[in-house]
């Protein structure tokens, strides 16, 4: 029987823990998404829309089945529920001051409710706008300051502009040939908005010129599921099929970029922000997209690239991001809401948690004792220990990166150092190396040991730089020595003779220039002398 010996197992490679980018770390800081089951009794009814109030504390509105739910921004616990819709609700939208909430239903009605906090279980139905012949799946308030109008779109292919106070349709805007399913209000003008339809078209409307129809039309080439304005008001993003497109509205509707990162239909878009400390770049805008493939993608449209991706177990239908950058909400096709909150301050988090459970602010744990030099653990601190205010810091000197010719000079390889400097084609470096070789009394020996190609480099450098005033003192003398020492090699090479011929021409031209300057000096000197006596 063969003798056996114990063998240590091979070490398995471990994955790196620092593979996350700063962008991914930011989105993962929305800690532990709080999964909320379906808001209604049925667990398979999708959450069709999500919307945050533009006014603090940024309440959330969600539509599902025949209900519209309102979540207070601080707790995100459903506080108000509307169950009076005659059919499935869709497209909740807050007014610019957060006081009113509007939503559509699948019978073509548009409902306007009071959104103020109330002890009642249902919000009050203030207005009911009737005009669509089919489902009203798009309802939006203007963003800036208009409190008296809104626009809606329906499956009857019509976009309507309403006067809320009069409950009257001011304009019926025709142009789409299929269901109008999405739209957004301009962030810079209350009179402009955009709508998207299943006819693959995106239309830009201006109610000031409503008689001429849409002011711009874009072709997405797929049924449009979502469209949003970007914060500048000059760009829009559209979603349809499995791709998202960025359009330049000010530039005449030019397509800037098409992103195809999803595997199934993109269902919703919203604007998000990346907050990083203070400064001009503290807040950076991002586009958030969700799809039926269960992925949420974060898109940096300034660099046209995906910066983060997150997978969910269900098809996603809607997404919203709070204006204060603290909450991200995603609604699914199975009635689940994924709510994630970013905890920027630990103290704020503890106080809000204590208030929620009714025992006030949470008291911080006692701080650990500061290590003193009198304790032995003080001298066992690691390299990651931060210095104290009174500590004396010793900075490590930065390693100087030497050039190739410097390394060769340190090794006393003089000829190779001269050739390396000549190949670098930097006159100041070449002259510096030559001066060092002169100081070491090795320059003429290096010249005598150069082969034909290396001699050509030297002659080319002398022909080019000998007439430069900064280097003429050294190079003219060196050129004379080279001609004397390597006369036979120069005569036997056509290339070397050409260098000598060119060098002679340049020297003669420089002599003519110097002669002309001396003549000018002779003319000016008497004049300056006379002017000085006066």
Secondary structure, 3 states (H helix, E strand, C coil): CCCCCCCCCCCCCCCCCCCCCHHHHHHHCEEEEEEECCCCCCCCCCEEEEEECCCCCCCEEEEECCEEEEECCCCCCEEEEECCCCCCEEEEEECCCCCEEEEEECCCEEEEEECCCCCCCCCCEEEEEECCCCCEEEEEECCCCCCCEEEEEECCCCEEEEECCCCEEEEEECCCCCCEEEEEECCCCCCEEEEEECCCEEEEEEHHHHHHCCCEEEECCCCEEEEEECCCCCEEEEEECCEEEEEECCCCCEEEEEECCCCCCEEEEEEEEEECCCCCCCEEEEEEEEECCCEEEEEECCCCEEEEEEECCCCEEEEEECCCCCEEEEEECCCCEEEEEECCCHHHHHHHHHHHHCCCCCCCCCCCCCCCCCCHHHHHCCCCCCCCCCCCCCCCCCCCCCCHHHHHHHCCCHHHHHHHHHHHCCHHHHHHHHHHHHHCCCHHHHHHCCCHHHHHHHHHHHHHHCCCCCCHHHHHHHHHHHHHHCHHHHHHCHHHHHHHHHHHHHHHHHHHHHHHHHHHHHHHHHHHHHHHHC
